Amino acid sequence: MSSAIAVIIVAAGSGTRLGHAEPKAFVPLGSGTVLSTAVDSVLGMRETPRLVLVVPSERVESTLAGFAAVAEASSTSIDVVAGGESRQESVAAGLAVLPADVDTVLVHDAARALAPALLFDEVVGAVRARRRGIVPALAVVDTVKRVSDDGHVLETVDRSELRAVQTPQGFPRASLAHAYATVQGDFTDDAALVASAGLVVDTVPGDVRAFKITVPADLHRAEQLVAESAGPAASAPAGPRVGTGTDVHAFADDATTPLWLAGLEWPGERGLSGHSDGDAAAHAICDALLAAAGLGDVGQVFGTADARFAGAHGEVFLAETRRLVEAAGWRVGNVSVQIVGNRPKLAPRRAEAEALLSGVLAAPVSVAATTSDALGFTGRGEGVGAIATAMLFPRS
């Protein structure tokens, strides 16, 4: 377990607009509550974080007891603290109990209970890479009007620079602590509070599933999504799935860059450019596996903002992809990948590549190669492409 990451889940609001007697975070959702659903997403992160749940004062003891089994099963620490009169005071209460070794803090609203674990991972990776505050944001698609108090339209607002921000919002721990120590005024989210301290905040793409449960229609939408995800097709898939993936990389300008392809280093060959080692074959296989499992794509799972994968070899991506696929209830049946390019010549090392890739995925992998008859960027010798197909079966 890494203790460098902490997630503070703010769950102290009353949620009166939802029309329930319970505080919003404790309203039933699926087989649990809004809060337990949010916790499940956090515990799906690649690195298990410390958790701080900020709840109404009268719910502290019952919440601590209710999540004791979850903490034991996930081998993580879950603290429960009483919230304040405002969201800002509640976050401050959560910050106050974090141990010194936490260096990255995510603040999340329990009301965004369906925010996927991948969104948390993306925010963590961006905070580490950019060393500043990061918020997920969605483009505003509706036309926005500024209106007067009596409802008259005053002007149409240019939406090109507008974004709807979500949580989790992530920060270097020192930056967030400094902002809370010097804050003047009340802010609706942590990004605004941190920006008020003169610190820079960036965005990453948000996720439509991270919507906020505010009114009964939102809760109904969440109930439908939870029911769908818990249905037979998700929990016990009935048959195999097939996915395809593609990837391309240009040859690097630096002639000293080594070439990595199909998991192998090719001495004497010009390397491929990329955030990682540029292994187009390995990345295409990852794309195919993720697509078959319904887990997104390489860009979502291994974003360039994630510093952990800078310069990483294809085996690292493949091993992590296999872990994610198996955690989602699948096993790899077989994979086929075709490399498109003028070089390197695959034939002398085909068996070596197939053995390595098959070993990482614990499944047969076939590797083929072709040229594009001097057409396109591969035909001109500008780079290499790869196309992969993967079959998954339900894990028994």
N, C-alpha and C positions, 0 to 999 in steps of 0.2 A: 504494500500500500504506500502511495506517495502522500506525505503530509504537506507537501508544498502547495497544494491546491485546497481551497475551501469554498464551499457554496453556501451562502446564506439564503435561505428560503423565507421570504416575508409572508407570514400567514396570520397576521394579527388583526386584519380588517373585519368589519362587521358584515359587509356585503348586503346591506339592506335592500338594494335594488334587485337582488336575486329572489326575494320573496320567501326566504326560508328562515326558520327560527334560529338555526345554528349559524355560527360565523361561516362565511363563505368557504374557507378552507376545509371545513368539516362537513360540508354537504356531501351526501353520498354520490359517488360517481363510479359506475361499473361495479366491481366487487369490493371497492374500497371507498375512499373519499377523494375530494379534489387534492388535498395535501398528499395523500399516499400515492396518488397517480403522479404527481410532480416528483416525489422522491424516487419512484421507480425509474423515471427518465434520467435523473441525476446518477443513479447507481448503474446505469448502462454506459456511462462514460468509459473511454479507454483507460483512464487513470482514475481509480476510485478516490474521491476527495473526502476531506472532513466535511461534515454536514452540521449546520446550525439552523435549527427551526425556531423562528420567532413567532410566538403564538399569544393569544390573550392570556393574561396572568392566571385566570381561573382554569386554564386548560394545560398548564405546564406539566403538572404531575401525571395526568392521564395520558398526555402525548408522549412523555418520556417512557412510561410503561408500555404504551402501545407500539412504540418503535424499537423496543429493546431487542426483540427477536430479529428484526430487520438488521439492526446494527451487528448482531452476532453473526448472522448468516452472511453478511457482506464484508465482514472483517473491517469495518470502518467505525469511526467515532461519530456519534450523533449527539450533539448538545441541544437542549431545549431551553429557551430563555423567554422571559415575558417581554412583550412588545410595549411600545410607548403610545402616546396620544396620536402621533403622526407616523407616517411611513419612515420619515427621516430619523425619528427617535428610535424606531424599531431596528433599522439597519445599524445605527450606532450601538444598540444593545448587542446585536450579533457580533459586530466587530470587537467589542470589548472582551469577548471570551475566546478569541482566536489565540492559539499559541504562537510563540515567536517564530517558529520555523515555517509558517505559512507565508509564501511570498506572492501568490496570485489569488485574488478573491473575485468570485462571481456572485452577483446579487440577482436573485430571481424571485419573481412574484409567483406565489402558489397558484394564483388565478390563471396563469399561463401553463396549466397543468400538462398539456399535450406537447409542449416544446420538446423535440426529439433530442436524444443524447448526442447525435451528430452536431447539433447546433452548439451545445456546450463545448464539445471538443474543438469546434472551429473557433469559438471565442477564446478559449484557452491558448490555442496555437497562435492566434493573432496577437494576443497580449504578450506572449513570450517573444514573438518575433519582432514586434514593433515597439515594445516597452512603453506602452501608453494605454489609455482607456479604449475599450472596444465595445460597440453596441451593435446588435443585429438590426437591420433596417430594411424595410420594403418600400419600393417606389409607390407613390400615391397615384392611383389610376383614375380616380374620380376627378371631375372638374371641381375646383375649390373656389368658393365665393366668400368674400368678406361682406358681412351683413350688419345692419344697425340693430339696436336693441328692439326696435319695433318691426324687424323682419325685412326691411328694405335692402335690396342688393346694392352694395356700394361699389364693388369692383370684383373682377375675376383675378384670382391670384395665380401667378405663374407657378405651376406645379413641378417644373423641371428640376428645381433645386430642393423640393420638399421630399421628406422621407417619413414614414411611420415607423417609429422605433419600438423595439420589443425588449424582452429580457430572455435569457440572462445577459447582464451587462458585466463585463470583466475589467479588472484593473490591477496594475501592480499594487501590492498591498501598501507600500509606502505612499504611493500617490493618493489612494483612497483615504488612508489614515490622515494624511496631511490635510486633505480637503475637508474632512469631517472636523478636524481640530480647529480649522480657521473659518468655517462656514458662517456666513451672515445671511439670514433670510431662510425661506422655506422653498424647496424645489420639488417638482413632481417626479423626478427620477434622478438616479445617481450620476448619469452623464452630465446633466445640467449642473449639478452640485460641483462635480469635479471641474467642469469648464469654468465655473464661477471663480475657482481658485487659480485660474490662468493656465490650466493644464490642457493639453491637446487630447481630443477624443476622436477616434476613427470609427468607421463602420465596416461591417461585413454583411453579406447578404443574409436577410432574415428567412423565416420559414412560415408559410401560411398556417401550419399547425400550432404555432406559438401564439394563437389568438387569445385574447383575454376574456375569461368568463365573467360577465358583468350582469347581464339580464337573463331571464328565463330562456330566451331563444338561444343564447350562447351555451347554456347548460344542456339544452336539448341537442344542439350540434355536437357537443363534446360526448354526450351519452351515445349518440349514433356512431361516432368515430371509435369509441372504446368498444362498443359492441361488435363493430366490423373487425377490429384488430383481434378481438378475442374469439372470433368465429372459427369454425373448423378449418377453413382455408388457411388461416394464419397460424393456429396453434398445432394443427396436425395435418400438414399438406398431404393430399391424397395421391399425388403422382409426381413425376419428374418435371423439372423446369429447365428451359434452355435460355441462355443469354448470349449476346454477341457484344464484342468490344473492339474498338479501334484505337490506335495511337500513332502519332507521327512525331519525329524529332529531326531537326536540321543538324547537319554536321557542324561542330563547333568551329569558331574562327581560330581558336588556339590549337595549333597542330600537336601540342603536347598532351591534350586531353585524351585519356585512355578511352577505348571503345568497350562498352559493356552491352551485350545483347544476348537475349535468351538465358540470362543468368551467368554468362561466361565473359571473361575479359579476353579481348582479341589483340594480342601484342602486334605492334606495327601498323595497326589500322587507326584511322582518324576517328576521334570520339564524337559523340552526339551531345548537343547542348541540352540543358534542362535544369530544373530545380534540384533534381536528384541526379542519378547517373545517366539518365536519358535512355534507359532500356525500354525501347518501344514494345518489344515482344512481351516482356513481363507486365508492363502497364496495360497492354491490350487484354492480357489474360485476367488481370485484376478487374478491369472494366466488365468483362464477360461474366465473371463470377458474381460480382456485385449486382449486375443487371438481373441475372437469373434469380438471385435471392431477394430482389426488390429492395436493395440497400443503398440505392443511389449510384454514384459513379466515382471514379478516381478523384475528380476535382473536388467533390464534396467530402470524401473520406480522408484524402491525403492532400489537402489544400496547400498551395505554395506558401501560405502564411505560417504553416506549421514547421517550426525550425527543427523539429526532431527528424524530419525526413530530408533535410538538405543534404545532398550528396549521398543519400542512402542507396544501396544496391537493390536490384530487383527482388532478391530473396527476401529482403525485409518487407517489401510491399506484399509479396505473395503470402508470406507467413501470417501477416496481420490480416490480410483478406480472408485467408482460410479460417482464422480464429473467429472473425465476424460472421462468416457464412455458417460455421458450425454452431455458433451461439444462437443464430436465428433458426436452428432446427434442421439444417441441411448438411449433407456430405457431398463432396465432389465425386462425380461419377467418372468423367473424363473430360479432357480439354484438347482442342486442336488450335494451333496458331500458325498462321502463314506470314512470313516476313517478306516485304516487298522492297527491293532495292538492288542496286548493282553490286554491292559489296557489303559485308565480307562474303566469301564463298562458304556456304553453310555445310555442304556435303561432308567435308573431312571431320567436322565436329558435331554432326547431327545427333549421333548416339549419345555423346557426352552431354549435350544440351537437354535431350529428352530425359536422360537419367537424373540430372540435377533437378529439373523442374518437377518431374514425377515424384522425386523424393520429398521436396518441399510441400507438395500438395497431397501426398499420400494417395495419388490416383494417376492413371496413365495420361501422359501428355505427349502428343505427337507434334513435331515441328517440321514445317515445310518452308520453302523459299521460292520466290519467283522474281522476275524482273518485270518492268512495265514497257518493254520494247521501246526504250528511249523516249517514252512519253511522260509528261508531267515532271514534278520536282524530283521524284525518285529516278526517272529516266535520265535527267540532267545531272544526276549525282549530287543533289543538294541535301539529301537526307534519306531517312529510312522510315517506312510505315509498317504497320502490323495489323492483322485482323485475326481475332480469336473467337472461338465458339466454345461454350462450356455447358455441360449438363450436370444438374444437381439432382440428388434424390433425398427424400425425407430420411432423417436419421432415425434408426430403429431404437 
